Each structure stands twice: as structure tokens, then as C-alpha cells.
Amino acid sequence: CTAAEGGAGVVTTRRGSLTATTLLRPCANDVLTCVDSALSTFPNASAIKVVHFNWGWEQFEDYSINLAAYKAEIGNLYAKLQTAFPSAVFVWATTTPIKGDASITTMNDRALMALPSDVKVHDLHASILNYCEKEGSETCSLHEPAGPLTPSGRRYAAVAVSSFIAKLIP
């Protein structure tokens, strides 16, 4: 399920002879409803070994964040995913940075407070900050000055996520 996307997409994951394909449908700003719909039709849920998830700043249409509500929504999202995939390893991806916006760090902290300690953390936020520091420019090629990831940033995140997940698949 993906929020704030212009259209549907397809994600295909392969490992050896295992192939999983998931159709991503845009769900505006209501990820919890979208997740319910997607999970009700998800094939082979019991075979899922790793769930990598995030609910970032783009969920907020006007980008004003009620941190208490956000924390509760993260807890609700995790509960839905954990019910659907009871034998999976869960990985929370931190929300990527927006230049000059410290509220993202606070959002990430609140999300982590809502999750149990056995959820692994994939710190995409730090990964992108580190890359941008090494790039050494005032603007980073991975994200626009206002925040959204560029095509290069989306590719960077996809590779980072794929490599993180690959290490967890038995």
C-alpha cells in the first residue's frame, strides 16, 4: 500500500525460486484503510518472512503533524500487519529527511515508541543524511530541497531496502 503516489505500481521480489508480486494501489492519505483492503486479498500471507514498512510524512496532506495521533496510527498499522503476517520479521524504516525539518526526527522517535522492541529498525533517515553529507553539496541529489525523494533518491532507497531485507530472509 502506498500513500501520496500518483498511480499504481507493481513490486516484484525474487529470491531463488521464490517470486512475490504485489500490486501497490494509491490510497490517498488513508493508509490504514488501504492496508485493510490490501491484506484482505493478499496471497500466501503465511509464507511472508519479512515485512518492511513505513508511514512517512507524505501521509499528512497539509504536512502538519499531530504527533500523538501519528504514534497511535503507527501502533494500529503494526497491529494490522502483525495479525496478517504472524510469523514474519518486522522492520520499521525511518522516514527520510527533509532539509531543515527537525520534525522528521521527532516523527521517527514517536513511531519507534509505538512499536515493540523486537521490530528491527532500518534507519533510512540516517542513511540518506550520511550519503548527502558525503556528497558535500548544499543540496543533495537524493531529495528535493522541500523533501520528496528524487528519482535517484527513490533508487537509492530501493537498493537500501532490498539489501536490508535480503539479509533477513532465511
Residue frames relative to the residue before (quaternion, step in Angstrom):
aa qw qx qy qz dx dy dz
C 1.0000 0.0000 0.0000 0.0000 0.00 0.00 0.00
T 0.0261 -0.8120 0.5830 -0.0059 3.54 -0.85 0.83
A 0.2529 -0.7643 0.5754 0.1441 3.55 -0.93 0.86
A 0.8444 0.2242 -0.1506 0.4626 3.53 -1.31 0.40
E 0.4730 0.6236 -0.4780 0.3986 3.57 1.01 0.78
G 0.5431 -0.6520 0.4365 0.2988 3.53 -1.14 0.66
G 0.8219 -0.0192 0.0327 0.5683 3.61 1.04 -0.49
A 0.6620 -0.5014 0.3774 0.4099 3.51 -1.32 0.05
G 0.0930 -0.7794 0.6168 0.0583 3.53 -1.24 0.43
V 0.3158 -0.7249 0.5779 0.2021 3.52 -1.28 0.26
V 0.1251 -0.7656 0.6273 0.0677 3.55 -0.97 0.89
T 0.0512 -0.7829 0.6200 0.0096 3.56 -0.83 1.01
T 0.0898 -0.7865 0.6109 0.0120 3.55 -0.84 1.03
R 0.0577 -0.8012 0.5955 0.0085 3.57 -0.88 0.94
R 0.0979 0.7458 -0.6570 0.0503 3.53 -1.14 0.76
G 0.8062 -0.0803 -0.0016 0.5862 3.53 -0.35 1.25
S 0.8003 -0.2307 0.1919 0.5191 3.56 -0.77 -1.03
L 0.5717 0.5956 -0.3768 0.4201 3.61 1.28 -0.07
T 0.0175 0.7730 -0.6336 0.0269 3.55 -0.88 0.97
A 0.0477 -0.7809 0.6228 0.0098 3.54 -0.91 0.95
T 0.0619 -0.7878 0.6127 0.0147 3.56 -0.84 0.97
T 0.0527 -0.7968 0.6018 -0.0097 3.52 -0.90 0.97
L 0.3020 -0.7311 0.5833 0.1846 3.55 -0.94 0.89
L 0.2089 -0.7682 0.5953 0.1086 3.54 -0.78 1.06
R 0.0883 -0.7914 0.6041 0.0305 3.55 -0.73 1.06
P 0.4762 -0.6582 0.4822 0.3278 3.58 -0.92 0.78
C 0.0946 -0.8137 0.5726 0.0338 3.55 -0.97 0.77
A 0.5421 -0.6360 0.3945 0.3821 3.53 1.09 0.76
N 0.7497 -0.3782 0.2769 0.4671 3.58 -0.73 -0.99
D 0.6048 0.5673 -0.3495 0.4360 3.57 1.24 0.24
V 0.0982 -0.8477 0.5200 0.0353 3.57 0.48 1.21
L 0.6288 0.5494 -0.3587 0.4172 3.62 0.93 -0.78
T 0.6592 0.4782 -0.3065 0.4927 3.61 0.97 -0.79
C 0.6371 0.5314 -0.3200 0.4575 3.56 0.97 -0.85
V 0.6441 0.5203 -0.3204 0.4601 3.58 0.95 -0.85
D 0.6186 0.5416 -0.3451 0.4528 3.60 0.95 -0.81
S 0.6814 0.4885 -0.2827 0.4661 3.56 0.87 -0.98
A 0.6795 0.4898 -0.2935 0.4607 3.58 0.87 -0.93
L 0.6852 0.4946 -0.2951 0.4458 3.60 0.88 -0.87
S 0.6159 0.5656 -0.3549 0.4182 3.59 1.08 -0.61
T 0.7637 0.3190 -0.1848 0.5299 3.59 1.18 -0.44
F 0.4181 0.7362 -0.4548 0.2764 3.59 1.24 0.13
P 0.3360 -0.7604 0.5165 0.2050 3.61 -0.69 1.03
N 0.8697 0.1063 -0.0688 0.4771 3.57 -1.15 0.66
A 0.0806 0.8369 -0.5370 0.0690 3.60 0.92 0.82
S 0.6512 0.5336 -0.3275 0.4289 3.59 1.01 -0.71
A 0.6521 0.5198 -0.3154 0.4529 3.61 1.21 -0.37
I 0.5066 0.6576 -0.4225 0.3638 3.60 1.25 -0.20
K 0.2270 -0.8116 0.5311 0.0879 3.56 -0.73 1.11
V 0.7973 0.1204 -0.0416 0.5901 3.60 1.10 -0.70
V 0.0796 -0.7559 0.6483 0.0447 3.56 -1.02 0.87
H 0.0933 -0.7747 0.6253 -0.0069 3.55 -0.63 1.23
F 0.1071 0.8368 -0.5232 0.1206 3.59 -0.48 1.12
N 0.0173 -0.7568 0.6533 -0.0133 3.48 -1.39 0.43
W 0.0473 -0.7413 0.6654 0.0740 3.53 -1.28 0.37
G 0.0895 -0.8833 0.4601 -0.0081 3.50 0.21 1.36
W 0.7972 -0.3558 0.2367 0.4264 3.48 -1.41 -0.11
E 0.5847 0.6037 -0.3861 0.3803 3.62 1.06 -0.49
Q 0.5251 0.6416 -0.4155 0.3742 3.59 1.21 -0.30
F 0.6897 0.4650 -0.2786 0.4800 3.57 1.13 -0.54
E 0.4227 -0.7556 0.4411 0.2360 3.52 -0.33 1.31
D 0.7825 0.2757 -0.1617 0.5344 3.59 0.88 -0.83
Y 0.4578 -0.7270 0.3984 0.3213 3.57 1.37 0.19
S 0.4952 0.5748 -0.4889 0.4306 3.58 1.13 0.55
I 0.1951 -0.8343 0.5141 0.0405 3.53 -0.66 1.12
N 0.2078 -0.7168 0.6551 0.1179 3.51 -0.91 1.03
L 0.3131 -0.8169 0.4524 0.1730 3.58 -0.09 1.29
A 0.6264 0.5226 -0.3504 0.4601 3.60 1.03 -0.64
A 0.6591 0.4878 -0.3063 0.4836 3.58 0.98 -0.84
Y 0.6213 0.5482 -0.3384 0.4460 3.58 1.00 -0.80
K 0.6495 0.5147 -0.3131 0.4639 3.58 0.91 -0.93
A 0.6628 0.4991 -0.3052 0.4674 3.60 0.92 -0.87
E 0.6596 0.5107 -0.3098 0.4562 3.60 0.97 -0.83
I 0.6177 0.5231 -0.3460 0.4745 3.59 1.05 -0.70
G 0.6428 0.5171 -0.3163 0.4684 3.58 0.96 -0.83
N 0.6577 0.5003 -0.3023 0.4751 3.59 1.00 -0.83
L 0.6331 0.5275 -0.3261 0.4632 3.58 0.98 -0.82
Y 0.6579 0.5014 -0.3116 0.4676 3.58 0.88 -0.93
A 0.6473 0.5297 -0.3273 0.4397 3.61 0.89 -0.89
K 0.6515 0.5062 -0.3126 0.4708 3.60 0.97 -0.83
L 0.6783 0.4848 -0.2922 0.4684 3.57 0.90 -0.92
Q 0.6616 0.5136 -0.3084 0.4510 3.59 0.94 -0.87
T 0.6302 0.5183 -0.3279 0.4762 3.58 1.06 -0.70
A 0.6941 0.4812 -0.2718 0.4613 3.58 0.95 -0.89
F 0.8017 0.1783 -0.0604 0.5672 3.58 1.03 -0.79
P 0.0519 -0.8776 0.4748 0.0401 3.60 0.66 1.09
S 0.7368 0.4022 -0.2532 0.4809 3.63 1.06 -0.46
A 0.4971 0.6798 -0.4159 0.3431 3.61 1.25 0.10
V 0.4185 -0.6022 0.6068 0.3066 3.48 -1.41 0.31
F 0.2194 -0.7966 0.5527 0.1092 3.59 -0.83 0.95
V 0.0909 -0.7783 0.6213 0.0035 3.51 -1.04 0.97
W 0.1952 -0.7542 0.6186 0.1020 3.56 -0.82 1.06
A 0.2128 -0.7578 0.6050 0.1199 3.56 -0.86 1.01
T 0.4024 -0.7052 0.5226 0.2603 3.56 -0.75 0.99
T 0.5464 -0.6238 0.4594 0.3182 3.53 -1.18 0.69
T 0.4968 -0.6894 0.4527 0.2700 3.53 -0.92 1.00
P 0.5948 -0.6388 0.3698 0.3186 3.57 -1.10 0.69
I 0.1977 -0.6797 0.6836 0.1779 3.46 -1.43 0.34
K 0.5137 -0.6719 0.4285 0.3180 3.56 -0.67 1.07
G 0.8492 0.1463 -0.1367 0.4887 3.54 -0.83 1.04
D 0.6446 0.5102 -0.3308 0.4634 3.61 1.22 0.11
A 0.2046 -0.8174 0.5323 0.0816 3.57 -0.18 1.30
S 0.5223 0.6501 -0.4267 0.3498 3.63 1.17 -0.30
I 0.5510 0.6033 -0.4055 0.4099 3.62 1.16 -0.44
T 0.6323 0.5188 -0.3294 0.4717 3.59 0.98 -0.78
T 0.6482 0.5020 -0.3115 0.4805 3.58 0.99 -0.81
M 0.6193 0.5303 -0.3420 0.4672 3.61 1.00 -0.77
N 0.6639 0.5039 -0.3069 0.4595 3.58 0.88 -0.93
D 0.6383 0.5235 -0.3220 0.4634 3.58 0.98 -0.81
R 0.6634 0.4998 -0.3033 0.4670 3.60 0.94 -0.89
A 0.6294 0.5327 -0.3382 0.4534 3.58 0.96 -0.82
L 0.6728 0.5003 -0.2993 0.4555 3.57 0.89 -0.92
M 0.6158 0.5421 -0.3442 0.4566 3.59 1.10 -0.62
A 0.6824 0.4985 -0.2803 0.4552 3.59 1.14 -0.62
L 0.6927 0.4819 -0.2610 0.4689 3.58 1.24 -0.36
P 0.5327 -0.6196 0.4596 0.3479 3.58 -1.10 0.60
S 0.6406 -0.5862 0.3515 0.3500 3.56 -1.16 0.61
D 0.6469 0.5258 -0.3466 0.4300 3.62 1.14 -0.33
V 0.4923 0.6082 -0.4555 0.4246 3.61 1.26 0.08
K 0.3673 -0.7253 0.5408 0.2158 3.55 -0.80 1.04
V 0.2890 -0.7537 0.5678 0.1613 3.57 -1.17 0.60
H 0.1335 -0.7412 0.6549 0.0626 3.52 -0.90 1.05
D 0.2053 -0.8332 0.5067 0.0835 3.56 -0.20 1.28
L 0.0977 -0.8160 0.5697 0.0053 3.57 0.27 1.31
H 0.5682 0.5991 -0.3742 0.4222 3.57 1.12 -0.68
A 0.7104 0.4403 -0.2578 0.4848 3.59 0.75 -1.04
S 0.6204 0.5593 -0.3454 0.4277 3.58 0.98 -0.78
I 0.6950 0.4504 -0.2765 0.4875 3.58 0.90 -0.90
L 0.6168 0.5290 -0.3538 0.4632 3.61 0.99 -0.71
N 0.6613 0.5063 -0.3071 0.4605 3.60 0.91 -0.90
Y 0.6399 0.5159 -0.3283 0.4654 3.59 0.94 -0.84
C 0.6835 0.4959 -0.2894 0.4507 3.57 0.87 -0.96
E 0.6185 0.5289 -0.3458 0.4671 3.60 1.05 -0.68
K 0.6720 0.4903 -0.2918 0.4722 3.58 0.97 -0.85
E 0.5988 0.5601 -0.3604 0.4448 3.58 1.12 -0.63
G 0.2585 -0.8477 0.4361 0.1563 3.53 1.25 -0.52
S 0.5792 0.5622 -0.4109 0.4238 3.56 1.06 0.52
E 0.6419 -0.5309 0.3865 0.3958 3.55 -1.26 0.38
T 0.7507 0.2027 -0.1371 0.6136 3.56 1.11 -0.68
C 0.3515 -0.7477 0.5311 0.1881 3.56 -1.02 0.75
S 0.4959 -0.6787 0.4591 0.2877 3.56 -0.98 0.82
L 0.6241 0.5773 -0.3416 0.4007 3.62 1.20 -0.29
H 0.8147 0.0675 -0.0559 0.5733 3.59 1.13 -0.42
E 0.5700 -0.5770 0.4698 0.3486 3.49 -1.28 0.55
P 0.6492 -0.5243 0.3603 0.4169 3.61 -1.12 0.45
A 0.7053 0.4462 -0.2714 0.4794 3.60 1.06 -0.69
G 0.7595 -0.4483 0.2052 0.4244 3.59 1.19 0.04
P 0.6802 0.5059 -0.3514 0.3974 3.63 0.63 -0.94
L 0.5234 -0.6292 0.4732 0.3259 3.55 -1.11 0.71
T 0.4326 -0.6580 0.5550 0.2680 3.54 -1.13 0.74
P 0.6866 -0.4207 0.3432 0.4835 3.62 -1.19 0.01
S 0.6361 0.5087 -0.3278 0.4787 3.62 1.02 -0.72
G 0.6518 0.5168 -0.3090 0.4611 3.57 1.02 -0.78
R 0.6438 0.5044 -0.3253 0.4746 3.58 1.01 -0.76
R 0.6387 0.5018 -0.3316 0.4798 3.61 1.01 -0.74
Y 0.6242 0.5384 -0.3306 0.4595 3.59 0.97 -0.86
A 0.6805 0.4836 -0.2869 0.4698 3.59 0.87 -0.99
A 0.6412 0.5297 -0.3318 0.4452 3.61 0.95 -0.81
V 0.6616 0.4835 -0.3074 0.4837 3.59 0.95 -0.82
A 0.6454 0.5198 -0.3222 0.4577 3.59 0.95 -0.85
V 0.6655 0.4918 -0.3021 0.4732 3.59 0.93 -0.88
S 0.6597 0.5199 -0.3118 0.4441 3.58 0.86 -0.95
S 0.6915 0.4666 -0.2933 0.4670 3.58 0.86 -0.89
F 0.6146 0.5342 -0.3481 0.4645 3.62 1.06 -0.66
I 0.6813 0.4860 -0.2835 0.4683 3.59 0.89 -0.97
A 0.6291 0.5699 -0.3415 0.4035 3.59 0.91 -0.90
K 0.6517 0.5244 -0.3117 0.4507 3.57 1.06 -0.74
L 0.7067 0.4738 -0.2560 0.4588 3.59 1.18 -0.50
I 0.5884 0.5814 -0.3785 0.4153 3.59 1.19 -0.36
P 0.4274 -0.7286 0.4724 0.2518 3.57 -0.70 1.11
